[in-house]
Amino acid sequence: MPMNYDPGQRFFDEMFTPAGELRPHYAGVRKYMEQLGVSEFSRRTELLDLAFRNQGITFTVYSDAQGTERTFPFDPVPRIIPASEWAHLEAGLTQRVRALNAFLNDIYHDAQILGDGVIPSELIYTSAHFRREVHGVNVSQGIYTHIVGTDLIRDEKGEYLVLEDNLRSPSGVSYLLSNRDAMRRIYPGMFEGQGVRSVQHYATALLTLLNSMSPREDGTVVVLTPGMYNSAYFEHAYLAQQMGVQLVEGRDLFVDAGRVWMRTTGGRKQVDVIYRRVDDDFLDPLAFRRDSALGVAGLVEVYRQGRVAIANAIGTGVADDKAVYAYVPDMIRYYLNEEPKLNNVPTYLGMNPDHLGYMLEHASELVFKGVGEAGGYGMLIGPAATRQEIAEYVEKVKAAPREFIAQPVVGLSRHPTFYGDSEAFEPAHIDLRPYILAGPHDVTIVPGGLTRVALRRGSLVDNSSQGGGSKDTWVLEHDGPGQPSGMSQLLSGSDTWGESQRRTEWGRRAVTVAKPIAVAGGPGTAVAEPVAERLRDRAARTGAHRAPRVAGRAPTGRAPTGRTCPGRARPSRAGAGARLRGKPAGAGAGARAARARHAAGPTEPGAALLPAGAGKAGTVWGNGPARTVGVAREVGPGGRDGSAGGGAPPADRAA
């Protein structure tokens, strides 16, 4: 890394101190990058871009006149979080999720927190996401929000703050997994000796959690998507494929005899658990929006009777209300009798007369959000707005103060980021979304998360439509480098990846990619070649270079029942290129290969990432629309088409 990198004084820099000294946990990565050289680093970055294009990792920008799909930008300089720092975040996130689940269970039953005056009743009962239709329903295991994406920022002093809690259906985890897979394949040497914790267990952990919710033993799990035109469809297909479960649309399901059923060519099959990526409003036209064609008529009644489980539970969106967010610290004190381990961003509520006066007087200094808005809509960033825009927005706030909050502008931390045009490392603003799985007895947090980065020079906004991208996020096993990583243990023979089959398949693909990287020539070849040699040697000794035999069923013990036909429940495939090219599910050699891979069991995420001589990949809809926030990043629906709230990874933050 060039020595002229300036971390600056105004913002917290993740890699360097204000005096320009390297933080110890980045020593190994910096040494690797210096050995690799800028030219080789740039060449491999281009390989990463090609890999993501080939896999079809895209997002849709709804603000674009053409609804443009764009490749999700990725910066290969990883964000690194030492073990002690992560332990603090883990404890704070676990505490927060426990309190939020207790809150949701309370308000849909006895509402003691409202009766005790901790939170105003008016705030809850006027929320657009409070669902009276499910009041009194006893949800599976007493858990309302099973999958959570909490957005964190880091202020000028380096303190982590919670920006918002995404409790309906947070998206972005597919990018997290794809990022790690790509990094291990294009920069294998970077992981050597770092002790980076694996993230690849997410799909297994998610499936285990969903299975535990089933009302029946050995129940059937499905992923419910709004359809292939949804902005987050790539993720829906990706997760279904990784878990080995069916990806279905509303038309594939129906209610009969008090049960939910799935149509297959082998007859109907009962569904027990629905991981829904469809918002409440569109889930059931008999209970919510009558014009919805995305849901299942009668689903809510079956849900009320406890004969089907839904993740996340109906009604969790009330805790996504941006005014309710301000009371989460009070929830922690009330339900857990603890002090919050992670602080909120200071928030002013329009419904509070004292707050309202301050908001109106200081509108040019604050970031305003509509409490029910998402996706960057309905916001005003005061310092970046014109006088006319501020005046017009203030009138909206005066007319409906309950519907607005305001927050101060917070400077996001920065991180060295590689810019190909100048072939230099420059500071860029970042944030973090960890992914949390909450069960009745424990909380599992993926070690890391999705780090968003503002790639436009000098930009304080990191949303996708305005040049934002992402980084791989490393959590170290210890506070500094020097411990074996997943890669080094793989090469030495240790099975730290879990199932032997996954390790073998990963090694086979790694050899395919490492060889062309190492022999392509150019600066840095000497660094890559030893890694490739060790991979090839390891593959030869274990037989990993041979294609795996197709097994009778997936290692999860769950395989799709029967073959499916067009318009019915479809086997999920990350990419789903055949469908998008107009072919029915199950058509063509590619589909047959996909079925074979499925029967052999799930492989590491991004199996088609960068095959040698990669062919044409099908287009896949990826992440949600542009988001915007001042301290205030917004994560909302994956689109305006019924996808669930939080449908995209963290997007715009203006600092």
N, C-alpha and C positions, 0 to 999 in steps of 0.2 A: 504494500500500500504506500503510495507516495507520502513523503514526510511533510508535505505542505498542507495536509488536511487540517482545517481549522474548526475545532468543535464549538468555538464561540462561547459567549458568556450568558446570553439571554435565555437559552433553553437548556434543559438537561440533556446531555449527550450520553447515550447508552454505552459507547465503547471507550470514550476518553473522559478524563477529568477536566475541569475548567483550565487546569494548568497544562493540558495537552498530554498528560501521562496515560498510558494504556491501562485500562482496567484489567486485573489479572486473569479473569476468566475468558478474555479474548486473545490471550497470548498465542495459543495454538493455532487459531484460525488466521490471525495476522501473519504468523510465520509461514503457514501454508500458502497464503495468497502471495507473499513476497517470493517464495520459491517458485511458484507457478508462473509468475510474471504477468504483466498487464495484457500482453498480446494473447497469451494462451487463455487467460481468464475471460477475455472478450470473446474468443472463439467458442469457448464452452458455453458462454451465455447465449450465443446464437443457437447452439445446439438445444439449449433449454427452450428457447422460443419455438424452434421447430417441433420439439417434442409436444408442447402444449397445443400447437396448431394441429398436429397430427391426431392428437387424442380428442380434439374438439372441445377443449375446456374454454367455454365462452360465457359471456353474460349479455343480456339484452338491455339496451339503453332506451327506455320508453320516452324520454324527453327528445330523442332524436326523431326527426320527421319521418324517417324510414324504419324506425324501430330496430336500429342496427344491432347486429350481434358482433361482439368484439372479443378477441382473444384476451384472456385475463392476464395482464402484465405481471411478471415475476422478477424480483431482484434476488440474486444468489448470495448476497452477503447476509448470513443468518443473524437473527437476533438471539442473544444468549442470555439465559436467566440462570444464575447460580442456585444451588440447591436450597440454601437458607432463605433466599428471596422468594423462591417458589413455595417453600413451606408456609411462609406468611400469607401468600396469595391463596394457597389451598385452604388454609384455615379460615380465612375471611370469606371465601366463596362458599365453602361448606356451611358456615354459619348463616350466610345470607339465604341460601337455598332452603335450609331447614326452616327459617323464619317465614319465608314466603309461602312454603307449603302449609305451614301451620295457619297462616293468615287466610289462605284460600279455603282451607277446610273449615275454618271458623266462620267466615262471612257467608258461606253457603249452608250453614247449620245454625248455631246459636248466636252468632255475631256478638260475642262477648266483648271484643275489642271496641265495637261501636257503642255498646251499652255502657262501657267504662269511660267513654269519652276520649279515648286515645286518638282515634281517627274520626273525623266528622261523618256522621251517617250520610249526609247529603252528598259528600264526595263519592261515596261508593254507589249509592242508588241512582245517581245521575250519570254514572259512567256508561259510555256507549257499549262497553264490553262486559258489563254485569249481566248475567244470563239468569233471569228468574225461572226459566224453563227447567233448570237443573238444581234449583234450590231444594235441599234435603236429600239429594242423591248421594249415596255412599259409593264413592269411586273405588276402583281397585287398589287395595292395600293402603287406602287413605292418602295416596299421593296424587296430586293434581298436575304438577309440572315435572315430568320425568326427564325431559331433555331441555337444557337451559343454555343460553349463550349470553353471558354477562360481559358487557363492553367496559373495558378499563382504559384509562388514559393515565399519563404520568405528567405531573406538573413541573414547573421550573425548579422546584426543590428536589425532585425525584420521588415524590410521594405518589403512590398509586391511588387513583380515585375511581369510583364506580360512576360511569356515565349513564348507563341504563341497564335494565334487566329485560332480556327478551325471553318470554315465557310461553309464547304460543307455539311457534315452530321455527326456531332459529336456524338459519342456513349458513353455509360456508365451510362446514367440516370436510366436504369433499375436496375443497381446495387445499386445506391443511394436509390431508393425506396424500394428495397428488404432488404437492410441493415437496414433501419429504421423500417420496418415492423418486422423484426426478433428481433431487439433490444427491441421493445415495448412488444414483446411476451415472450422473455426469461429473460429480465431484467426490468420488469415493474416498480419496485420500484426505479430504477435509475432516472426515469423522474419526480418523485414526487417533487413538489415545485421548479422545475428548470425553468419553463417558456420557454420551447423549442418550437420554431415555427414549425408548421407542413409543411411537404413537399408533402403531399398526394394530393394536388390540381393540380399537374403537368399535369396529363393526361387530366383533364377537361380543364385546361387553353390551352393546346396544341390543343385539339379538337375545342375549341372556336376560336382560331387563324386560324386554317385551314378552318373552316366553313366560316370565314369572308372573305376568299380569293376567294370564289366560284363566277364564272361569273353569275351563276343562283341562284335565291332564293331557299333555301332548296336543295342545290346541294349534290352530293355524293362524299365522301372522301374515299380514299383507301391508304394503305401503300404498296409501291412497294419494294419487296425484291429480291435479286439475287437468293434466294432459300435456302432450308434447309441445304445445305452444307456450307453456308457462316458462317464465324466465329462469326458474330454478330446476327445470326438468332434468338437466344433466345430473344434478345431485340426487334427485329422486331415483333415477335409474341406477346411478352409481351405488347408492346405499342398498337398494334392493338386491342388486347383483352381488355385492360383497356379503350380504347376510344370507343369500340363497333363498329369498322369499319372493312371492309374486308382487309385481308392480301392477296396480289396478287403477282404473278410473271408476267414477260413480256408476257408469252404465254397466260395469262388470259385476256389480253387486245388487242384491235385492233382499227384501225382508219378506219372510213367510213363516207362519207358525211361531211368531215371537223370536225368530232367530235371523241372523244375517248370513246370507249365502253368496257364494261366488260361482259364476257360470264357467264351466269348463266343458270341453268336448266329451269328457268322461262322465258328465252329469254334474249336478250341483254339489258344492262342498261347503261345509259350514265354516264361517270365519269367526275367530274368537278375539283377535287383537288387531286393531287398526292403528298403524302409525300414520296419522293423517298429515298431509301437507296442504290441506284445504282449510280456509278460514271458517270460523263458526257460522257466519252468515250463509254460507253455501253448502253446509253439511247435509241439511235435511229441509227440503222445500215445504214439508208439512209443519215444521217447527219454526223455521226462520224465513229466509227470502223465498217467496213462492215461485219466483222466476228462475231459481237456480237449476241448472242442468248438470252441475258438477257433483252433487251429493247423492244421497240414498234416501228415498222416501220411507219414513218410518224408523229411521236409524235411532233417533233420539229416544223413542219409546223403548226400544230394545235396550238401549244404554241405561235408561232409568231403571229397568228391571234387573240390571246386572248381568245380562246374558252376552254382552260384548264389552270389551275394554277399549278405550280410546286414549292414545297418547299424542299430544298432551291432552288433558281432560278438557271438556267443553267448559268455557267460562274462565279460563286462566287469564284471558286478556285483560281482565279488570286490574290485575297487578302490573300490566304493561302501561296503564294510564300514567302519563307523565306527571300528573299531579299526585297520584298515589306513590310514585317513586320517592317523593320527598319524605314520606312517612316510614320508609323501610328501616331506618335506624331505630325508630320508636317500636316497630314490630319486633326487632331483635331484643330490645330491652323488655318488652311485654311478654313475649312467648318464651324466651330463653334465659331471661334474667342475666344477660351479658351486655357488655359494651361492644359496639361495632368494631370489628377489626379492620374494616375497610370503610373509609369515609365516602360520602356522596359529594358530588359537585354542589355547591350552594345553589339553592333553587327558590325562586320567588313565585308564589301562587297568585294568579289573578283573582281567585275567589276570596282571598284575604285582603280586606280593605287597606291595611297598612302596606302590604306588599304591592298592591296595585298602584298606589300613589308613587312608590319608588320606581316601579317599572315604567310608568308613563313619563316620569321626570327624567329618567336616565335611558330612554329608549335607544339613543344613539350609541350607547356603550355596551348594550346587552345583546344576547342571542335569544330570540323569541321562538317558541314552538307551540303549535296546536296540540293539545293533549291527546287528541284522537287521531292525529295525522301520523303518517309514516312515509318512509321512502324519500325523505328530504322535502316533502311537500308541506306547504303551510308554515314555512319558516321565514324568519327575518334575522339576518346578521347585521346588527346595528352599525358597527364600524365600517362595513362594506356597502351600506345602503345609501341611497340618495335621500335628500330631505323629503321629497315627495313620497317616496316609498315608505319612509318612516311615518309620515303623517297619515297615509292611508292605512297602514297597519295599526297604528294607535287607535284609529276609529273602530277597527274590528275588535280590538281588545276591549274598548269601552262598551261596545254593544253586547259582548258575551264574555265577561271576564273569567267565568268558570272554565272556558275552553282554551285558556292560554297559561303558559308558564314562561319564566325568563331565567337565564343563567348568565353569569359573567363569562367573558371570553378567557379561556385557559390555554396557555401555550403548551402544545404537545411536545413530548421529548423527541429528540432527533437521533438518527442512526446513519452511519456511513452507508452510502448507496452507490452502486456502480452505474455510471452513465456511459453508454456505448459511443455516443457521438464525440465525446471528449476523451474517452478511455481513461476516466479519472473517477476517484471516489469522492463524493460530495455529501454533505449532510441533508437528510430529508426527514420530515415529520412522520411519526408512526403512532399507532395505538394497538390494542390487543383484545381479541375475543377468545377467552377460554371456553371449552365445551364441557358441560357438566351432565352426568347421568345420576339421577336421584332415585334411589330405591327405598323400601321401607326400613332397611337396617343400616344402609351405608350410602355414601355419596362418592362417586368415582369421577375424577377430573382428569381429562386427557392432559398429560404433561406437556404443556406448551399452549398452543392455540393458534388462531389466525392473526398474524401481524399485518396490519394494513399500512401502506407507505404512500405518501404523497410524492409522486415521481416528477411532477412539474417543479422546476427549480424555484425555490422561494415560496412555493404554495403551502398554505396551511390547511388545504382541503385535500382529503385523500380518497374521494369517491372515484369509482371506476370510470364514470363518464367524463371526468375532468383530469384524466391522466393518472389515476391512482392504481396501485398494484398491491402485491403482497410479498411477504418474506417467509422463509422457513423459521420456525421458532424452536429453539433448543432449550430444553431444561436439563441441566447437568445432574448426574448422580451425586456429585460432590461440589463443593464451592469453587473448585478450580479444575483445570485439565490434568491429565495424567492417569485417568482410570480407563479401563478397556471400554470401547464403544461397541455397539451392536455389530458394526462392520468387522472390527478387529477380532471379536469373539467368534464371529461366523467363520473368518479365515482360519482361526486356530482350532476350530472344531467344536466350540461350545454352542449349545443350542439355546440361545437366549431369545430367539424369535418365537418360541412357542412350538407349534406343531412342526414335526420334521418335514411334512409335506410342503408347508409354506416355505420353509428355509430352502429346500431343494429347488422348488420352482423359482424362488427369487434368485438363487445362485445361477440357475440356467439362463435366466434373462440377463443377469448382470454380466455374464460372460459375453453374451451377444452384443451388449452395448460397450463394454469396457475395451474390447479388442479394437473396433474402429477408432475409438477415442485415442488409444495409445499409439496406433500406427499411422494416424493421419498426418503426422509430422508437425513441424512448427515448435515454437518455444513451449516448454512444459511437457513435451513428450516423455522425457526422462523421468518425470514425476509419475506420469500415468502408467507407464509400461510395467514397473514392478507390481503395481496393484493388479493389472490385467494378468500378469504371469501367475500371481498367487491365486487369482480367481480361477484361471484355467486349470492350474494344478489341483486346486481343491475340487473343482467340478469333475476332473478325471478320476480322482480317488473316490468320490462319492457317487458317481454316476449321474451328477446333476446336469451334465450336458445332454443327456438323453431326454426326449419328450416323456412326460409322466404318463403312466398307464391310466386310462379312464376307469374310474372306480364306479361302483354301483350307486353310491349316494354321496352327498356332500358330507364333509367332516362334521358339519353342524348337526347332522342327523335329520335334516329337513331338506327335501327335494320337492320341486313342483310336482303336483299330482296330475299325471296325464299330459298329453299334448294339448296345446291350445290352438285356437283358430283365430283368424282376423276378427277384431271387434270384441274378443273375449279377453279373459285375464291373460296377460302376456308374460312370458319369461322375461325378466329384466336383464338388460345388457347395458353397461355403461357405454355410451356412444349411440347405441340403437340406430346405427347407420342404415340398416336395411329398411326399417320402418320409415325413416325420414326420406328415403329415396323412393318411397311409394310401394315398397314390397311388404307383404304381410309378414307378421312375426312368424319365424320358423322357416322363412324362404331363403334359399341360396346356400352356397358352401360356407359363407361367413357365419350364417346362423347355425349351421350344423356344427361348425367349430366352436361357436359360443356355447352350444348345448353340451358339447364334449367337455369344454373347460369347466362348465358348471357342474357336470357330473363328477369331475375329478376333484371338485371342491374349490373354494375361493382361493385366489392367489393374492399376492401383494397388490395393493391399489395401483392402478395405472399400468396394467399388464401390457397394454398396447402403446405405451408411451413413446418409445423410440426404437422400433424394430429396425434392424439393418435393412436398407432399401425399402423404407416404409412406403406403403401404398397409400391410396386415397382414403381418407377417413370421412365417415358420415358427419354431417353437421348436427350439433347437439345444442339445445338451448341451455345456457348455464345460469349464471347468477342473476339476482334481481336488479332493479333499476338503480339509477344514481341516487345517492343519499347525500344529505348535507347537514352539517352541524357546526356550530360555533364551539362551544365547548361541547358542543351540541351536535353531535353526529346523530343521525336518525337511521334506525334500522326498522323497516316496516315490512309490509307485504312484499312477497317476491314479485308482485305485479298487481295490476288492477283487474285481475281476472279470477279472483277467488282463492289465490294462494294464501297460505297462512301468514300471519304477521311475523316479522323478523325474518322474512323470506330471503334476505340477502345478508352477506357478511357485513361487518362494520363498514360504513361508507363515509360520507363527508364529515369531516370535523374541521371547523375553522378555528384557529387558535388565536 
